Amino acid sequence: MTLSSPWRTDFPALAALDAQGQTYLDNAATAQKPRAVLKALSAYYLNGAANVHRAQHLPADRATRAFEATRLGVARAFGAASPAQIVFTRGATEAFNLLAYGLERHVGAGDEIVVSALEHHANLLPWQQLAKRRGAQLVVLPLDDRGDIDLAAAAQRIGPRTRVLAVSQLSNVLGRWQPVAELAALARRQGAFSVVDGAQGAVHGRHDLAALGCDFYAFSSHKLFGPEGVGVLYGRETALAALAPWQFGGEMVREADYQDALFHDAPMGFEAGTPPVAGVIGLGAALDYLNGLDALALADHEAALHAALLTGLAGRDGIRLLGEPHTALACFRVDGVHHADLAHLLGEQGIAIRAGSHCAMPLYRRLGLDGAIRVSLAPYTDGDDLQRFFQALDRALELLR
Ligand SMILES: Cc1ncc(COP(=O)(O)O)c(C=O)c1O
């Protein structure tokens, strides 16, 4: 297979993985890091680490400027009007937990929180638990035949009792873009907050969150070629102002006395304690790297790879794709073969894929399945990766059938 990637050599881990006989096709779980990110991380540590915002010395000033430059970079990359709309968290999961606590006072007994049937646990369980804490009802939007959130059903179920709508932009199982702008508009009409899980979607294409119209949007740095332990929560200014702080400590407080305290507004008011300084700086380097890529060439490469993956799967007997993924991944099952057995044999041949229910157990239950195999792609994936995957798949299926 041709399909070479001009970006592969920017990611030193790929040569290391090649040397270990590993073909990395688990990019929806986490992505490898470009050299630019590794350099930014080591420069920060080698030149002198320092805490941000609090000190007057040179290393602190340098760290603070780099940290805040990332906030500005994220705001620009995602179409936020102001960097004050960008809160750094420890990941997408933490962002949803922050929201579920921050919005708690807006949800009462008998109110409704609306999620969809395809949510990742990260954007389901915080809302499920909030509903339990407040005596509210969790409403689950059904999917249509293609596995997309059913807009007609959503229009009926998002109503005057809805306080929060939380939906995924791109399913980590079905690989399909969801109509989040339309859903956010339905929520807005009812005066409900809209939350979009961008953990998978943020990685593919460019996004204009102001145009998308949601109140909140969250993603993790590590899937976007940045370091682990960092996430981003974007909020519309009025939506952020409606949030109560959820973690208390240094950085987020304006004034404190023994019995009471006053807190900062967003973003600082939601960044209690020492933030992941190196990680945020690394995320800034990842965004700079991504912004420097030829977006059209990248989209073409991703589309060609994805088409090759789908064609290869479709050409093999007994393989059942889950839905019709739009981009970047494919989940599948094989007739008469358990996904765990297949994953084991693929792993033995150095193929790094993900098997199981992909942190979306309720979705799998609804589909009547106990799991599947997921292959997921990145800009550095190339035709050789796919060829090795298909060879290993054929060998594994020969053994298992
Ligand atoms: C759709 C979706 N939402 C949320 C998450 C949670 O991301 P993290 O574990 O980085 O917080 C993931 C991670 O796999 C995901 O795929």
The ligand as an ORCA input file, in Angstrom:
! r2SCAN-3c Opt
* xyz 0 1
  C     -15.759     10.513     23.359
  C     -14.858     10.584     24.562
  N     -15.201     11.361     25.586
  C     -14.435     11.498     26.682
  C     -13.254     10.808     26.803
  C     -12.462     10.962     28.050
  O     -11.202     11.489     27.818
  P     -10.095     11.485     28.983
  O      -9.994     10.058     29.449
  O      -8.872     11.952     28.321
  O     -10.582     12.384     30.057
  C     -12.847      9.964     25.763
  C     -11.609      9.170     25.867
  O     -11.481      8.120     25.307
  C     -13.667      9.854     24.606
  O     -13.334      9.080     23.569
*
